[in-house]
Each structure stands twice: as structure tokens, then as C-alpha cells.
Amino acid sequence: MSTRTVAAAPSTGNPRFLEVDERVPAPLRKLLDEADGCLDMAFTTGGTACPRTAIRTVLQMEHAEAPDYATSLLTLSEKHPAVAPALFQILAMLGAGDEPLSPEALRALIAAVKAIVYEIYVLGAERVERLMYVHQLVEALKK
């Protein structure tokens, strides 16, 4: 039986996905940075609005908007099957509504949004890069 460790961000010791990568689109990075700042200062109203706005931004950027929030999340999850369904369940539970979240719930929502954008914009890009590299190697064999 092997043990597996989670890669940590070099500066903080946190999991890598909690440090918003520069491959994540700038509007999302800004919203997630603001959410972290609000959480740090215990501004739960602003802190709650930021990740919820980030969710809506991802839905728009990924062309997953639908008449209702649940259908939008389903569309996004179908478009990105590599993203764990549990993350979308967290968004469904904490990402809807207008009321501020508790600090604990807000921390969970921010982490879920960061995990999803990491999967889509960082790991997704790396998956494409790996596939293209291997494809080029195979194409070179045909020559």
C-alpha cells in the first residue's frame, strides 16, 4: 500500500489549488482574492458575494448559464466531467441565495470555487498540453 501526499503551495503549506494560479482568468482571480480578504477581516456579507459572483462568472465564461442555478451547475459539471461532483454539490448548497454565510461555510464555499477553477483552468490546460505533446510524438513516428 502506498501513501500519497497532497502537493502544497510553496509559500503557505496549503494545497496548491488554494493559491489562485495566474492561468485562472483575471476577473476570477480578483473575486477570489477579494473573498479571501473579506473572510480574513470577517466581512461575511462581502465575502459571501465574491465567490457567488465568481460562480456566476464561471458559468458565463463556460457558456453554462441556464434559467435556474441548479441546471447551470449541472451543465457546467457535464461540460467538465473531470471535476468532482461533490464540488458542485457544495456550490448548490452554499452558492445560492443572498444571505451571508457563516465564516466556516464561507471558507468551504471559497475552497470549492477555487478547486473548480483550478480543475477547469489549470489542470484542464495541463491535460490538453500533455495530450498534444503525446500526439506530436506519435505523429513524428508516422513520418
Buried (B, 14 or more C-beta within 10 A) or exposed (E): EEEEEEEEEEEEEEBBBBBBBEBBBEBBBBBBEBBBEBBEEEBBEBBBBBBBBBBBBBBEBBEBBEEEBEEBBBBBBEEBEEBBEEBBEBBBEBBBEEEBBEEEBBBBBBBBBBBBBBBBBBBBEEEEEEEEEEEEEEEEEEE
